[in-house]
Amino acid sequence: MNAQAEGINDIFRRAAAMRQGDSASPEAQALVKEWQDFVSANYYACTDEILAGLGEMYTADERFQKNLDRFGEGTAAVLSAAIQVYCGK
């Protein structure tokens, strides 16, 4: 597995660990910022607008939801909710 895939998996594992928590918590918001920074550093400039769109896709598109939920049922929903809070600031 390459470094980018390991970074993605690490972030998604930590999102899965927050499934029972508050998506507005400082920890959840820091993880969203880390995800945005990771995407920007490795793929493309991930603006808040783009990030908000990604967050919507995580629950609206079953392919994204299935991929994220392999880390634990509800991972897509908690990450999407945390992104909504983050981008609503």
PyMOL Python script that loads the backbone (N, CA, C, O; Angstrom):
from pymol import cmd

cmd.read_pdbstr("""\
ATOM      1  N   MET A   1       0.854  -1.175   0.000  1.00  0.00           N
ATOM      2  CA  MET A   1       0.000   0.000   0.000  1.00  0.00           C
ATOM      3  C   MET A   1       0.898   1.236   0.000  1.00  0.00           C
ATOM      4  O   MET A   1       1.880   1.300   0.740  1.00  0.00           O
ATOM      5  N   ASN A   2       0.557   2.203  -0.826  1.00  0.00           N
ATOM      6  CA  ASN A   2       1.383   3.412  -0.899  1.00  0.00           C
ATOM      7  C   ASN A   2       1.050   4.384   0.237  1.00  0.00           C
ATOM      8  O   ASN A   2       0.076   4.204   0.967  1.00  0.00           O
ATOM      9  N   ALA A   3       1.870   5.395   0.361  1.00  0.00           N
ATOM     10  CA  ALA A   3       1.725   6.355   1.465  1.00  0.00           C
ATOM     11  C   ALA A   3       0.395   7.097   1.406  1.00  0.00           C
ATOM     12  O   ALA A   3      -0.213   7.358   2.444  1.00  0.00           O
ATOM     13  N   GLN A   4      -0.062   7.438   0.206  1.00  0.00           N
ATOM     14  CA  GLN A   4      -1.345   8.134   0.093  1.00  0.00           C
ATOM     15  C   GLN A   4      -2.487   7.253   0.578  1.00  0.00           C
ATOM     16  O   GLN A   4      -3.344   7.712   1.334  1.00  0.00           O
ATOM     17  N   ALA A   5      -2.509   5.999   0.155  1.00  0.00           N
ATOM     18  CA  ALA A   5      -3.567   5.082   0.591  1.00  0.00           C
ATOM     19  C   ALA A   5      -3.518   4.877   2.096  1.00  0.00           C
ATOM     20  O   ALA A   5      -4.559   4.813   2.749  1.00  0.00           O
ATOM     21  N   GLU A   6      -2.319   4.773   2.646  1.00  0.00           N
ATOM     22  CA  GLU A   6      -2.189   4.629   4.102  1.00  0.00           C
ATOM     23  C   GLU A   6      -2.718   5.860   4.823  1.00  0.00           C
ATOM     24  O   GLU A   6      -3.369   5.741   5.861  1.00  0.00           O
ATOM     25  N   GLY A   7      -2.441   7.050   4.273  1.00  0.00           N
ATOM     26  CA  GLY A   7      -2.940   8.288   4.874  1.00  0.00           C
ATOM     27  C   GLY A   7      -4.453   8.359   4.843  1.00  0.00           C
ATOM     28  O   GLY A   7      -5.084   8.748   5.826  1.00  0.00           O
ATOM     29  N   ILE A   8      -5.033   7.985   3.719  1.00  0.00           N
ATOM     30  CA  ILE A   8      -6.493   7.972   3.587  1.00  0.00           C
ATOM     31  C   ILE A   8      -7.091   7.000   4.592  1.00  0.00           C
ATOM     32  O   ILE A   8      -8.019   7.348   5.322  1.00  0.00           O
ATOM     33  N   ASN A   9      -6.562   5.787   4.630  1.00  0.00           N
ATOM     34  CA  ASN A   9      -7.097   4.777   5.543  1.00  0.00           C
ATOM     35  C   ASN A   9      -6.981   5.210   6.989  1.00  0.00           C
ATOM     36  O   ASN A   9      -7.886   4.958   7.785  1.00  0.00           O
ATOM     37  N   ASP A  10      -5.880   5.860   7.342  1.00  0.00           N
ATOM     38  CA  ASP A  10      -5.703   6.345   8.707  1.00  0.00           C
ATOM     39  C   ASP A  10      -6.786   7.367   9.068  1.00  0.00           C
ATOM     40  O   ASP A  10      -7.388   7.285  10.139  1.00  0.00           O
ATOM     41  N   ILE A  11      -7.029   8.312   8.189  1.00  0.00           N
ATOM     42  CA  ILE A  11      -8.046   9.336   8.452  1.00  0.00           C
ATOM     43  C   ILE A  11      -9.426   8.693   8.559  1.00  0.00           C
ATOM     44  O   ILE A  11     -10.195   9.035   9.457  1.00  0.00           O
ATOM     45  N   PHE A  12      -9.748   7.772   7.661  1.00  0.00           N
ATOM     46  CA  PHE A  12     -11.059   7.130   7.695  1.00  0.00           C
ATOM     47  C   PHE A  12     -11.216   6.226   8.921  1.00  0.00           C
ATOM     48  O   PHE A  12     -12.317   6.115   9.460  1.00  0.00           O
ATOM     49  N   ARG A  13     -10.141   5.582   9.370  1.00  0.00           N
ATOM     50  CA  ARG A  13     -10.216   4.778  10.599  1.00  0.00           C
ATOM     51  C   ARG A  13     -10.527   5.664  11.800  1.00  0.00           C
ATOM     52  O   ARG A  13     -11.322   5.305  12.669  1.00  0.00           O
ATOM     53  N   ARG A  14      -9.884   6.828  11.829  1.00  0.00           N
ATOM     54  CA  ARG A  14     -10.133   7.753  12.947  1.00  0.00           C
ATOM     55  C   ARG A  14     -11.534   8.342  12.879  1.00  0.00           C
ATOM     56  O   ARG A  14     -12.147   8.615  13.911  1.00  0.00           O
ATOM     57  N   ALA A  15     -12.045   8.540  11.657  1.00  0.00           N
ATOM     58  CA  ALA A  15     -13.439   8.984  11.518  1.00  0.00           C
ATOM     59  C   ALA A  15     -14.377   7.899  12.041  1.00  0.00           C
ATOM     60  O   ALA A  15     -15.361   8.195  12.718  1.00  0.00           O
ATOM     61  N   ALA A  16     -14.069   6.650  11.727  1.00  0.00           N
ATOM     62  CA  ALA A  16     -14.896   5.531  12.206  1.00  0.00           C
ATOM     63  C   ALA A  16     -14.916   5.480  13.730  1.00  0.00           C
ATOM     64  O   ALA A  16     -15.939   5.150  14.330  1.00  0.00           O
ATOM     65  N   ALA A  17     -13.799   5.803  14.346  1.00  0.00           N
ATOM     66  CA  ALA A  17     -13.721   5.786  15.814  1.00  0.00           C
ATOM     67  C   ALA A  17     -14.588   6.867  16.445  1.00  0.00           C
ATOM     68  O   ALA A  17     -14.888   6.801  17.637  1.00  0.00           O
ATOM     69  N   MET A  18     -14.993   7.863  15.657  1.00  0.00           N
ATOM     70  CA  MET A  18     -15.815   8.970  16.178  1.00  0.00           C
ATOM     71  C   MET A  18     -17.300   8.782  15.902  1.00  0.00           C
ATOM     72  O   MET A  18     -18.086   9.706  16.114  1.00  0.00           O
ATOM     73  N   ARG A  19     -17.696   7.610  15.437  1.00  0.00           N
ATOM     74  CA  ARG A  19     -19.094   7.411  15.031  1.00  0.00           C
ATOM     75  C   ARG A  19     -20.100   7.688  16.133  1.00  0.00           C
ATOM     76  O   ARG A  19     -21.219   8.115  15.849  1.00  0.00           O
ATOM     77  N   GLN A  20     -19.733   7.459  17.362  1.00  0.00           N
ATOM     78  CA  GLN A  20     -20.668   7.678  18.465  1.00  0.00           C
ATOM     79  C   GLN A  20     -20.512   9.064  19.091  1.00  0.00           C
ATOM     80  O   GLN A  20     -21.209   9.405  20.047  1.00  0.00           O
ATOM     81  N   GLY A  21     -19.605   9.844  18.550  1.00  0.00           N
ATOM     82  CA  GLY A  21     -19.324  11.158  19.125  1.00  0.00           C
ATOM     83  C   GLY A  21     -20.099  12.272  18.457  1.00  0.00           C
ATOM     84  O   GLY A  21     -21.017  12.039  17.670  1.00  0.00           O
ATOM     85  N   ASP A  22     -19.713  13.467  18.787  1.00  0.00           N
ATOM     86  CA  ASP A  22     -20.336  14.687  18.285  1.00  0.00           C
ATOM     87  C   ASP A  22     -19.566  15.166  17.059  1.00  0.00           C
ATOM     88  O   ASP A  22     -18.364  15.419  17.132  1.00  0.00           O
ATOM     89  N   SER A  23     -20.270  15.290  15.928  1.00  0.00           N
ATOM     90  CA  SER A  23     -19.616  15.712  14.691  1.00  0.00           C
ATOM     91  C   SER A  23     -19.111  17.160  14.768  1.00  0.00           C
ATOM     92  O   SER A  23     -18.316  17.583  13.929  1.00  0.00           O
ATOM     93  N   ALA A  24     -19.564  17.906  15.757  1.00  0.00           N
ATOM     94  CA  ALA A  24     -19.115  19.288  15.943  1.00  0.00           C
ATOM     95  C   ALA A  24     -17.987  19.389  16.967  1.00  0.00           C
ATOM     96  O   ALA A  24     -17.514  20.487  17.259  1.00  0.00           O
ATOM     97  N   SER A  25     -17.556  18.259  17.511  1.00  0.00           N
ATOM     98  CA  SER A  25     -16.501  18.289  18.534  1.00  0.00           C
ATOM     99  C   SER A  25     -15.200  18.822  17.944  1.00  0.00           C
ATOM    100  O   SER A  25     -14.982  18.728  16.736  1.00  0.00           O
ATOM    101  N   PRO A  26     -14.343  19.375  18.781  1.00  0.00           N
ATOM    102  CA  PRO A  26     -13.048  19.849  18.284  1.00  0.00           C
ATOM    103  C   PRO A  26     -12.254  18.740  17.579  1.00  0.00           C
ATOM    104  O   PRO A  26     -11.572  18.999  16.588  1.00  0.00           O
ATOM    105  N   GLU A  27     -12.344  17.512  18.087  1.00  0.00           N
ATOM    106  CA  GLU A  27     -11.625  16.395  17.478  1.00  0.00           C
ATOM    107  C   GLU A  27     -12.148  16.102  16.072  1.00  0.00           C
ATOM    108  O   GLU A  27     -11.366  15.895  15.145  1.00  0.00           O
ATOM    109  N   ALA A  28     -13.469  16.085  15.919  1.00  0.00           N
ATOM    110  CA  ALA A  28     -14.068  15.822  14.604  1.00  0.00           C
ATOM    111  C   ALA A  28     -13.736  16.941  13.631  1.00  0.00           C
ATOM    112  O   ALA A  28     -13.454  16.688  12.460  1.00  0.00           O
ATOM    113  N   GLN A  29     -13.767  18.167  14.109  1.00  0.00           N
ATOM    114  CA  GLN A  29     -13.468  19.299  13.243  1.00  0.00           C
ATOM    115  C   GLN A  29     -11.991  19.320  12.835  1.00  0.00           C
ATOM    116  O   GLN A  29     -11.660  19.692  11.710  1.00  0.00           O
ATOM    117  N   ALA A  30     -11.116  18.924  13.744  1.00  0.00           N
ATOM    118  CA  ALA A  30      -9.689  18.838  13.419  1.00  0.00           C
ATOM    119  C   ALA A  30      -9.447  17.746  12.377  1.00  0.00           C
ATOM    120  O   ALA A  30      -8.602  17.903  11.496  1.00  0.00           O
ATOM    121  N   LEU A  31     -10.188  16.642  12.478  1.00  0.00           N
ATOM    122  CA  LEU A  31     -10.043  15.561  11.504  1.00  0.00           C
ATOM    123  C   LEU A  31     -10.515  16.005  10.122  1.00  0.00           C
ATOM    124  O   LEU A  31      -9.896  15.657   9.116  1.00  0.00           O
ATOM    125  N   VAL A  32     -11.599  16.764  10.064  1.00  0.00           N
ATOM    126  CA  VAL A  32     -12.072  17.291   8.776  1.00  0.00           C
ATOM    127  C   VAL A  32     -11.013  18.218   8.170  1.00  0.00           C
ATOM    128  O   VAL A  32     -10.726  18.130   6.976  1.00  0.00           O
ATOM    129  N   LYS A  33     -10.442  19.086   8.968  1.00  0.00           N
ATOM    130  CA  LYS A  33      -9.379  19.973   8.488  1.00  0.00           C
ATOM    131  C   LYS A  33      -8.195  19.161   7.978  1.00  0.00           C
ATOM    132  O   LYS A  33      -7.612  19.487   6.944  1.00  0.00           O
ATOM    133  N   GLU A  34      -7.843  18.112   8.698  1.00  0.00           N
ATOM    134  CA  GLU A  34      -6.750  17.243   8.266  1.00  0.00           C
ATOM    135  C   GLU A  34      -7.089  16.575   6.929  1.00  0.00           C
ATOM    136  O   GLU A  34      -6.230  16.463   6.054  1.00  0.00           O
ATOM    137  N   TRP A  35      -8.341  16.133   6.773  1.00  0.00           N
ATOM    138  CA  TRP A  35      -8.775  15.518   5.518  1.00  0.00           C
ATOM    139  C   TRP A  35      -8.698  16.523   4.370  1.00  0.00           C
ATOM    140  O   TRP A  35      -8.210  16.193   3.288  1.00  0.00           O
ATOM    141  N   GLN A  36      -9.171  17.735   4.598  1.00  0.00           N
ATOM    142  CA  GLN A  36      -9.116  18.775   3.572  1.00  0.00           C
ATOM    143  C   GLN A  36      -7.669  19.063   3.179  1.00  0.00           C
ATOM    144  O   GLN A  36      -7.356  19.175   1.994  1.00  0.00           O
ATOM    145  N   ASP A  37      -6.800  19.180   4.157  1.00  0.00           N
ATOM    146  CA  ASP A  37      -5.385  19.430   3.895  1.00  0.00           C
ATOM    147  C   ASP A  37      -4.745  18.267   3.135  1.00  0.00           C
ATOM    148  O   ASP A  37      -3.922  18.480   2.245  1.00  0.00           O
ATOM    149  N   PHE A  38      -5.124  17.044   3.488  1.00  0.00           N
ATOM    150  CA  PHE A  38      -4.584  15.863   2.818  1.00  0.00           C
ATOM    151  C   PHE A  38      -4.990  15.851   1.346  1.00  0.00           C
ATOM    152  O   PHE A  38      -4.159  15.618   0.468  1.00  0.00           O
ATOM    153  N   VAL A  39      -6.262  16.102   1.085  1.00  0.00           N
ATOM    154  CA  VAL A  39      -6.746  16.136  -0.302  1.00  0.00           C
ATOM    155  C   VAL A  39      -6.010  17.230  -1.071  1.00  0.00           C
ATOM    156  O   VAL A  39      -5.568  17.007  -2.198  1.00  0.00           O
ATOM    157  N   SER A  40      -5.879  18.401  -0.470  1.00  0.00           N
ATOM    158  CA  SER A  40      -5.194  19.518  -1.129  1.00  0.00           C
ATOM    159  C   SER A  40      -3.732  19.198  -1.409  1.00  0.00           C
ATOM    160  O   SER A  40      -3.219  19.544  -2.473  1.00  0.00           O
ATOM    161  N   ALA A  41      -3.067  18.554  -0.486  1.00  0.00           N
ATOM    162  CA  ALA A  41      -1.648  18.248  -0.643  1.00  0.00           C
ATOM    163  C   ALA A  41      -1.390  17.129  -1.646  1.00  0.00           C
ATOM    164  O   ALA A  41      -0.336  17.090  -2.280  1.00  0.00           O
ATOM    165  N   ASN A  42      -2.355  16.218  -1.791  1.00  0.00           N
ATOM    166  CA  ASN A  42      -2.110  15.025  -2.597  1.00  0.00           C
ATOM    167  C   ASN A  42      -2.884  14.948  -3.905  1.00  0.00           C
ATOM    168  O   ASN A  42      -2.516  14.174  -4.789  1.00  0.00           O
ATOM    169  N   TYR A  43      -3.950  15.737  -4.049  1.00  0.00           N
ATOM    170  CA  TYR A  43      -4.794  15.590  -5.231  1.00  0.00           C
ATOM    171  C   TYR A  43      -5.119  16.911  -5.921  1.00  0.00           C
ATOM    172  O   TYR A  43      -4.728  17.112  -7.070  1.00  0.00           O
ATOM    173  N   TYR A  44      -5.815  17.799  -5.256  1.00  0.00           N
ATOM    174  CA  TYR A  44      -6.254  19.059  -5.848  1.00  0.00           C
ATOM    175  C   TYR A  44      -6.596  20.028  -4.729  1.00  0.00           C
ATOM    176  O   TYR A  44      -6.786  19.622  -3.582  1.00  0.00           O
ATOM    177  N   ALA A  45      -6.675  21.307  -5.065  1.00  0.00           N
ATOM    178  CA  ALA A  45      -7.036  22.323  -4.072  1.00  0.00           C
ATOM    179  C   ALA A  45      -8.457  22.062  -3.592  1.00  0.00           C
ATOM    180  O   ALA A  45      -9.421  22.236  -4.337  1.00  0.00           O
ATOM    181  N   CYS A  46      -8.570  21.647  -2.354  1.00  0.00           N
ATOM    182  CA  CYS A  46      -9.866  21.268  -1.790  1.00  0.00           C
ATOM    183  C   CYS A  46     -10.435  22.450  -0.997  1.00  0.00           C
ATOM    184  O   CYS A  46     -10.208  22.582   0.205  1.00  0.00           O
ATOM    185  N   THR A  47     -11.171  23.295  -1.700  1.00  0.00           N
ATOM    186  CA  THR A  47     -11.807  24.448  -1.055  1.00  0.00           C
ATOM    187  C   THR A  47     -12.933  23.971  -0.142  1.00  0.00           C
ATOM    188  O   THR A  47     -13.325  22.806  -0.188  1.00  0.00           O
ATOM    189  N   ASP A  48     -13.445  24.867   0.679  1.00  0.00           N
ATOM    190  CA  ASP A  48     -14.590  24.509   1.520  1.00  0.00           C
ATOM    191  C   ASP A  48     -15.778  24.085   0.661  1.00  0.00           C
ATOM    192  O   ASP A  48     -16.522  23.179   1.036  1.00  0.00           O
ATOM    193  N   GLU A  49     -15.957  24.728  -0.480  1.00  0.00           N
ATOM    194  CA  GLU A  49     -17.072  24.378  -1.366  1.00  0.00           C
ATOM    195  C   GLU A  49     -16.913  22.954  -1.908  1.00  0.00           C
ATOM    196  O   GLU A  49     -17.871  22.181  -1.932  1.00  0.00           O
ATOM    197  N   ILE A  50     -15.715  22.623  -2.336  1.00  0.00           N
ATOM    198  CA  ILE A  50     -15.452  21.268  -2.828  1.00  0.00           C
ATOM    199  C   ILE A  50     -15.604  20.260  -1.697  1.00  0.00           C
ATOM    200  O   ILE A  50     -16.200  19.199  -1.879  1.00  0.00           O
ATOM    201  N   LEU A  51     -15.067  20.594  -0.535  1.00  0.00           N
ATOM    202  CA  LEU A  51     -15.169  19.704   0.619  1.00  0.00           C
ATOM    203  C   LEU A  51     -16.629  19.441   0.982  1.00  0.00           C
ATOM    204  O   LEU A  51     -17.003  18.307   1.281  1.00  0.00           O
ATOM    205  N   ALA A  52     -17.451  20.486   0.955  1.00  0.00           N
ATOM    206  CA  ALA A  52     -18.878  20.319   1.256  1.00  0.00           C
ATOM    207  C   ALA A  52     -19.526  19.363   0.255  1.00  0.00           C
ATOM    208  O   ALA A  52     -20.349  18.530   0.633  1.00  0.00           O
ATOM    209  N   GLY A  53     -19.156  19.483  -1.020  1.00  0.00           N
ATOM    210  CA  GLY A  53     -19.679  18.576  -2.034  1.00  0.00           C
ATOM    211  C   GLY A  53     -19.242  17.142  -1.793  1.00  0.00           C
ATOM    212  O   GLY A  53     -20.029  16.212  -1.966  1.00  0.00           O
ATOM    213  N   LEU A  54     -17.994  16.961  -1.396  1.00  0.00           N
ATOM    214  CA  LEU A  54     -17.523  15.613  -1.059  1.00  0.00           C
ATOM    215  C   LEU A  54     -18.331  15.039   0.097  1.00  0.00           C
ATOM    216  O   LEU A  54     -18.753  13.883   0.063  1.00  0.00           O
ATOM    217  N   GLY A  55     -18.538  15.852   1.111  1.00  0.00           N
ATOM    218  CA  GLY A  55     -19.304  15.402   2.273  1.00  0.00           C
ATOM    219  C   GLY A  55     -20.705  14.957   1.898  1.00  0.00           C
ATOM    220  O   GLY A  55     -21.210  13.971   2.433  1.00  0.00           O
ATOM    221  N   GLU A  56     -21.330  15.675   0.986  1.00  0.00           N
ATOM    222  CA  GLU A  56     -22.665  15.276   0.523  1.00  0.00           C
ATOM    223  C   GLU A  56     -22.605  13.949  -0.223  1.00  0.00           C
ATOM    224  O   GLU A  56     -23.470  13.092  -0.045  1.00  0.00           O
ATOM    225  N   MET A  57     -21.585  13.781  -1.057  1.00  0.00           N
ATOM    226  CA  MET A  57     -21.459  12.532  -1.820  1.00  0.00           C
ATOM    227  C   MET A  57     -21.243  11.328  -0.919  1.00  0.00           C
ATOM    228  O   MET A  57     -21.658  10.220  -1.257  1.00  0.00           O
ATOM    229  N   TYR A  58     -20.597  11.531   0.228  1.00  0.00           N
ATOM    230  CA  TYR A  58     -20.305  10.410   1.113  1.00  0.00           C
ATOM    231  C   TYR A  58     -21.561   9.693   1.581  1.00  0.00           C
ATOM    232  O   TYR A  58     -21.512   8.505   1.903  1.00  0.00           O
ATOM    233  N   THR A  59     -22.682  10.396   1.623  1.00  0.00           N
ATOM    234  CA  THR A  59     -23.929   9.740   2.022  1.00  0.00           C
ATOM    235  C   THR A  59     -24.928   9.615   0.876  1.00  0.00           C
ATOM    236  O   THR A  59     -25.788   8.735   0.907  1.00  0.00           O
ATOM    237  N   ALA A  60     -24.832  10.476  -0.129  1.00  0.00           N
ATOM    238  CA  ALA A  60     -25.800  10.448  -1.227  1.00  0.00           C
ATOM    239  C   ALA A  60     -25.479   9.376  -2.265  1.00  0.00           C
ATOM    240  O   ALA A  60     -26.386   8.858  -2.917  1.00  0.00           O
ATOM    241  N   ASP A  61     -24.221   9.044  -2.422  1.00  0.00           N
ATOM    242  CA  ASP A  61     -23.792   8.058  -3.422  1.00  0.00           C
ATOM    243  C   ASP A  61     -23.431   6.768  -2.684  1.00  0.00           C
ATOM    244  O   ASP A  61     -22.498   6.739  -1.882  1.00  0.00           O
ATOM    245  N   GLU A  62     -24.174   5.718  -2.964  1.00  0.00           N
ATOM    246  CA  GLU A  62     -23.965   4.476  -2.211  1.00  0.00           C
ATOM    247  C   GLU A  62     -22.567   3.894  -2.406  1.00  0.00           C
ATOM    248  O   GLU A  62     -22.089   3.154  -1.545  1.00  0.00           O
ATOM    249  N   ARG A  63     -21.908   4.206  -3.502  1.00  0.00           N
ATOM    250  CA  ARG A  63     -20.533   3.718  -3.704  1.00  0.00           C
ATOM    251  C   ARG A  63     -19.591   4.349  -2.686  1.00  0.00           C
ATOM    252  O   ARG A  63     -18.758   3.657  -2.101  1.00  0.00           O
ATOM    253  N   PHE A  64     -19.716   5.661  -2.468  1.00  0.00           N
ATOM    254  CA  PHE A  64     -18.897   6.336  -1.466  1.00  0.00           C
ATOM    255  C   PHE A  64     -19.253   5.833  -0.070  1.00  0.00           C
ATOM    256  O   PHE A  64     -18.375   5.550   0.745  1.00  0.00           O
ATOM    257  N   GLN A  65     -20.545   5.728   0.187  1.00  0.00           N
ATOM    258  CA  GLN A  65     -20.989   5.289   1.508  1.00  0.00           C
ATOM    259  C   GLN A  65     -20.471   3.884   1.815  1.00  0.00           C
ATOM    260  O   GLN A  65     -19.978   3.627   2.913  1.00  0.00           O
ATOM    261  N   LYS A  66     -20.583   2.994   0.862  1.00  0.00           N
ATOM    262  CA  LYS A  66     -20.106   1.617   1.066  1.00  0.00           C
ATOM    263  C   LYS A  66     -18.606   1.599   1.319  1.00  0.00           C
ATOM    264  O   LYS A  66     -18.134   0.873   2.195  1.00  0.00           O
ATOM    265  N   ASN A  67     -17.856   2.385   0.566  1.00  0.00           N
ATOM    266  CA  ASN A  67     -16.406   2.437   0.740  1.00  0.00           C
ATOM    267  C   ASN A  67     -16.034   2.949   2.126  1.00  0.00           C
ATOM    268  O   ASN A  67     -15.168   2.375   2.786  1.00  0.00           O
ATOM    269  N   LEU A  68     -16.677   4.021   2.571  1.00  0.00           N
ATOM    270  CA  LEU A  68     -16.362   4.576   3.895  1.00  0.00           C
ATOM    271  C   LEU A  68     -16.859   3.675   5.020  1.00  0.00           C
ATOM    272  O   LEU A  68     -16.191   3.529   6.044  1.00  0.00           O
ATOM    273  N   ASP A  69     -18.021   3.078   4.833  1.00  0.00           N
ATOM    274  CA  ASP A  69     -18.595   2.249   5.892  1.00  0.00           C
ATOM    275  C   ASP A  69     -17.865   0.915   6.068  1.00  0.00           C
ATOM    276  O   ASP A  69     -18.157   0.168   7.002  1.00  0.00           O
ATOM    277  N   ARG A  70     -16.922   0.615   5.177  1.00  0.00           N
ATOM    278  CA  ARG A  70     -16.119  -0.594   5.401  1.00  0.00           C
ATOM    279  C   ARG A  70     -15.209  -0.410   6.615  1.00  0.00           C
ATOM    280  O   ARG A  70     -14.680  -1.381   7.157  1.00  0.00           O
ATOM    281  N   PHE A  71     -15.031   0.845   7.036  1.00  0.00           N
ATOM    282  CA  PHE A  71     -14.264   1.130   8.245  1.00  0.00           C
ATOM    283  C   PHE A  71     -15.138   1.004   9.490  1.00  0.00           C
ATOM    284  O   PHE A  71     -14.635   1.031  10.613  1.00  0.00           O
ATOM    285  N   GLY A  72     -16.419   0.871   9.291  1.00  0.00           N
ATOM    286  CA  GLY A  72     -17.395   0.748  10.370  1.00  0.00           C
ATOM    287  C   GLY A  72     -18.696   1.394   9.946  1.00  0.00           C
ATOM    288  O   GLY A  72     -18.702   2.503   9.412  1.00  0.00           O
ATOM    289  N   GLU A  73     -19.790   0.707  10.182  1.00  0.00           N
ATOM    290  CA  GLU A  73     -21.111   1.213   9.809  1.00  0.00           C
ATOM    291  C   GLU A  73     -21.332   2.610  10.395  1.00  0.00           C
ATOM    292  O   GLU A  73     -21.209   2.814  11.602  1.00  0.00           O
ATOM    293  N   GLY A  74     -21.654   3.553   9.535  1.00  0.00           N
ATOM    294  CA  GLY A  74     -21.908   4.917   9.975  1.00  0.00           C
ATOM    295  C   GLY A  74     -20.743   5.873   9.790  1.00  0.00           C
ATOM    296  O   GLY A  74     -20.858   7.059  10.101  1.00  0.00           O
ATOM    297  N   THR A  75     -19.619   5.370   9.286  1.00  0.00           N
ATOM    298  CA  THR A  75     -18.456   6.241   9.072  1.00  0.00           C
ATOM    299  C   THR A  75     -18.774   7.332   8.057  1.00  0.00           C
ATOM    300  O   THR A  75     -18.416   8.493   8.260  1.00  0.00           O
ATOM    301  N   ALA A  76     -19.440   6.969   6.972  1.00  0.00           N
ATOM    302  CA  ALA A  76     -19.795   7.964   5.948  1.00  0.00           C
ATOM    303  C   ALA A  76     -20.684   9.049   6.540  1.00  0.00           C
ATOM    304  O   ALA A  76     -20.493  10.234   6.265  1.00  0.00           O
ATOM    305  N   ALA A  77     -21.646   8.648   7.342  1.00  0.00           N
ATOM    306  CA  ALA A  77     -22.585   9.612   7.923  1.00  0.00           C
ATOM    307  C   ALA A  77     -21.895  10.566   8.887  1.00  0.00           C
ATOM    308  O   ALA A  77     -22.159  11.768   8.862  1.00  0.00           O
ATOM    309  N   VAL A  78     -21.014  10.045   9.737  1.00  0.00           N
ATOM    310  CA  VAL A  78     -20.358  10.923  10.711  1.00  0.00           C
ATOM    311  C   VAL A  78     -19.379  11.867  10.022  1.00  0.00           C
ATOM    312  O   VAL A  78     -19.269  13.031  10.407  1.00  0.00           O
ATOM    313  N   LEU A  79     -18.667  11.379   9.007  1.00  0.00           N
ATOM    314  CA  LEU A  79     -17.742  12.254   8.297  1.00  0.00           C
ATOM    315  C   LEU A  79     -18.507  13.315   7.518  1.00  0.00           C
ATOM    316  O   LEU A  79     -18.099  14.475   7.482  1.00  0.00           O
ATOM    317  N   SER A  80     -19.600  12.927   6.903  1.00  0.00           N
ATOM    318  CA  SER A  80     -20.431  13.886   6.177  1.00  0.00           C
ATOM    319  C   SER A  80     -20.970  14.964   7.108  1.00  0.00           C
ATOM    320  O   SER A  80     -20.935  16.150   6.779  1.00  0.00           O
ATOM    321  N   ALA A  81     -21.466  14.555   8.266  1.00  0.00           N
ATOM    322  CA  ALA A  81     -22.006  15.508   9.241  1.00  0.00           C
ATOM    323  C   ALA A  81     -20.915  16.457   9.751  1.00  0.00           C
ATOM    324  O   ALA A  81     -21.145  17.656   9.901  1.00  0.00           O
ATOM    325  N   ALA A  82     -19.728  15.904  10.014  1.00  0.00           N
ATOM    326  CA  ALA A  82     -18.621  16.739  10.500  1.00  0.00           C
ATOM    327  C   ALA A  82     -18.204  17.755   9.434  1.00  0.00           C
ATOM    328  O   ALA A  82     -17.884  18.902   9.746  1.00  0.00           O
ATOM    329  N   ILE A  83     -18.213  17.319   8.183  1.00  0.00           N
ATOM    330  CA  ILE A  83     -17.867  18.240   7.081  1.00  0.00           C
ATOM    331  C   ILE A  83     -18.913  19.337   6.969  1.00  0.00           C
ATOM    332  O   ILE A  83     -18.564  20.495   6.742  1.00  0.00           O
ATOM    333  N   GLN A  84     -20.182  18.999   7.124  1.00  0.00           N
ATOM    334  CA  GLN A  84     -21.243  20.025   7.071  1.00  0.00           C
ATOM    335  C   GLN A  84     -21.010  21.086   8.138  1.00  0.00           C
ATOM    336  O   GLN A  84     -21.123  22.281   7.865  1.00  0.00           O
ATOM    337  N   VAL A  85     -20.690  20.657   9.338  1.00  0.00           N
ATOM    338  CA  VAL A  85     -20.420  21.596  10.426  1.00  0.00           C
ATOM    339  C   VAL A  85     -19.217  22.459  10.079  1.00  0.00           C
ATOM    340  O   VAL A  85     -19.260  23.682  10.210  1.00  0.00           O
ATOM    341  N   TYR A  86     -18.150  21.818   9.639  1.00  0.00           N
ATOM    342  CA  TYR A  86     -16.905  22.523   9.302  1.00  0.00           C
ATOM    343  C   TYR A  86     -17.145  23.569   8.233  1.00  0.00           C
ATOM    344  O   TYR A  86     -16.686  24.704   8.366  1.00  0.00           O
ATOM    345  N   CYS A  87     -17.845  23.213   7.189  1.00  0.00           N
ATOM    346  CA  CYS A  87     -18.054  24.120   6.060  1.00  0.00           C
ATOM    347  C   CYS A  87     -19.118  25.177   6.351  1.00  0.00           C
ATOM    348  O   CYS A  87     -19.241  26.163   5.625  1.00  0.00           O
ATOM    349  N   GLY A  88     -19.876  24.962   7.407  1.00  0.00           N
ATOM    350  CA  GLY A  88     -20.882  25.929   7.793  1.00  0.00           C
ATOM    351  C   GLY A  88     -20.318  27.072   8.615  1.00  0.00           C
ATOM    352  O   GLY A  88     -21.024  28.035   8.916  1.00  0.00           O
ATOM    353  N   LYS A  89     -19.044  26.970   8.981  1.00  0.00           N
ATOM    354  CA  LYS A  89     -18.409  28.005   9.803  1.00  0.00           C
ATOM    355  C   LYS A  89     -18.199  29.271   9.000  1.00  0.00           C
ATOM    356  O   LYS A  89     -17.676  30.255   9.523  1.00  0.00           O
TER     357      LYS A  89
END
""", "prot")
cmd.dss("prot")
cmd.show_as("cartoon", "prot")
cmd.util.cbc("prot")
cmd.orient("prot")
